[in-house]
Amino acid sequence: MSTAVKLAVIYYSSTGFSAEIAKEIAEAGTKAGAEVRLLKTAELAPEAAIASNEAWAAHAAASAGIPVATPDDVEWADAVIFGTPTRFGNVSSQLKQFLDTLGGLWARGALADKVYSGFVTTATTHGGQESTLLALYNSIHHFGGLVVAPGYTDAVKFVDGNPYGTSHVDAQGNNPIGDQTRDAARHQAERVVKIASALKAGLGA
Ligand SMILES: Cc1cc2nc3c(=O)[nH]c(=O)nc-3n(C[C@H](O)[C@H](O)[C@H](O)COP(=O)(O)O)c2cc1C
């Protein structure tokens, strides 16, 4: 049996900011020794809504090749990092709908004893980053999962300043993902892989 941590990075993104963080996390997870699946959640919005927003339509086309997450991916994983843009301070319906498909796994205890973490993007500073991550983490407690938040466990966390998870302010689409967010994303991936690896070894002993 492989001892490498299996990491699923599962995100929703309409205009690409969360997707960019997901990619950074997936790459850092691979570098940290994990077997990684980078997955998006299914789109729920009508075609007309997507087509009416240039950035949304462009990202939908650009991300067509990313596989859509299924509950099997969560069952497979030792660790899951979820990502979402905020929606009025809450998790996007597209990611929430995916969480709601996990009832079968939950019922047989298959979501428990895994490591979970989250990241978020907003348009504005203080636009609901912490409330969104805390809302996401509500579900993890119900899973019986272990929330591995970054806290202030590395110097980079004193720069981005969000102990709940990597977060980015896109400034209404005008602020690309930069070093501050990428540093936080890499640290979060490395920390999740480290803790999941220790947990996997401990549970397997
Ligand atoms: C319906 C809706 C609600 C939103 N609510 C907020 C909000 O409460 N605060 C905020 O800062 N941004 C809000 N946003 C903006 C997005 O969360 C933000 O632009 C995000 O970075 C987009 O990420 P994405 O490119 O991964 O889709 C909202 C956007 C939509 C469409």
The ligand as an SDF file (V2000), in Angstrom:
LIG
                    3D

 31 33  0  0  0  0  0  0  0  0999 V2000
  -23.4110   36.4260   -5.9480 C   0  0  0  0  0  0  0  0  0  0  0  0
  -22.0510   36.9020   -5.5660 C   0  0  0  0  0  0  0  0  0  0  0  0
  -21.8230   37.2650   -4.2520 C   0  0  0  0  0  0  0  0  0  0  0  0
  -20.5700   37.7340   -3.8600 C   0  0  0  0  0  0  0  0  0  0  0  0
  -20.3840   38.1150   -2.5750 N   0  0  0  0  0  0  0  0  0  0  0  0
  -19.2190   38.7080   -2.2280 C   0  0  0  0  0  0  0  0  0  0  0  0
  -19.0290   39.1870   -0.8950 C   0  0  0  0  0  0  0  0  0  0  0  0
  -19.8780   39.0470   -0.0150 O   0  0  0  0  0  0  0  0  0  0  0  0
  -17.8440   39.7940   -0.6090 N   0  0  0  0  0  0  0  0  0  0  0  0
  -16.8500   39.9630   -1.5330 C   0  0  0  0  0  0  0  0  0  0  0  0
  -15.8250   40.5410   -1.2290 O   0  0  0  0  0  0  0  0  0  0  0  0
  -17.0090   39.4650   -2.8020 N   0  0  0  0  0  0  0  0  0  0  0  0
  -18.1550   38.8480   -3.1490 C   0  0  0  0  0  0  0  0  0  0  0  0
  -18.3100   38.3530   -4.4210 N   0  0  0  0  0  0  0  0  0  0  0  0
  -17.1690   38.4010   -5.3440 C   0  0  0  0  0  0  0  0  0  0  0  0
  -16.4100   37.0630   -5.5030 C   0  0  0  0  0  0  0  0  0  0  0  0
  -16.4520   36.2690   -4.3480 O   0  0  0  0  0  0  0  0  0  0  0  0
  -14.9490   37.3630   -5.8050 C   0  0  0  0  0  0  0  0  0  0  0  0
  -14.8540   38.1860   -6.9420 O   0  0  0  0  0  0  0  0  0  0  0  0
  -14.0960   36.1160   -5.9700 C   0  0  0  0  0  0  0  0  0  0  0  0
  -12.7330   36.4580   -5.8050 O   0  0  0  0  0  0  0  0  0  0  0  0
  -14.2600   35.4380   -7.3280 C   0  0  0  0  0  0  0  0  0  0  0  0
  -13.4930   34.2390   -7.3020 O   0  0  0  0  0  0  0  0  0  0  0  0
  -13.4120   33.2870   -8.5970 P   0  0  0  0  0  0  0  0  0  0  0  0
  -12.6290   34.0710   -9.6440 O   0  0  0  0  0  0  0  0  0  0  0  0
  -12.6590   32.0820   -8.1380 O   0  0  0  0  0  0  0  0  0  0  0  0
  -14.7820   33.0010   -9.0540 O   0  0  0  0  0  0  0  0  0  0  0  0
  -19.5420   37.8580   -4.8170 C   0  0  0  0  0  0  0  0  0  0  0  0
  -19.7750   37.4630   -6.1500 C   0  0  0  0  0  0  0  0  0  0  0  0
  -21.0180   36.9880   -6.5090 C   0  0  0  0  0  0  0  0  0  0  0  0
  -21.2450   36.6030   -7.9390 C   0  0  0  0  0  0  0  0  0  0  0  0
  1  2  1  0
  2  3  1  0
  2 30  2  0
  3  4  2  0
  4  5  1  0
  4 28  1  0
  5  6  2  0
  6  7  1  0
  6 13  1  0
  7  8  2  0
  7  9  1  0
  9 10  1  0
 10 11  2  0
 10 12  1  0
 12 13  2  0
 13 14  1  0
 14 15  1  0
 14 28  1  0
 15 16  1  0
 16 17  1  0
 16 18  1  0
 18 19  1  0
 18 20  1  0
 20 21  1  0
 20 22  1  0
 22 23  1  0
 23 24  1  0
 24 25  2  0
 24 26  1  0
 24 27  1  0
 28 29  2  0
 29 30  1  0
 30 31  1  0
M  END
$$$$
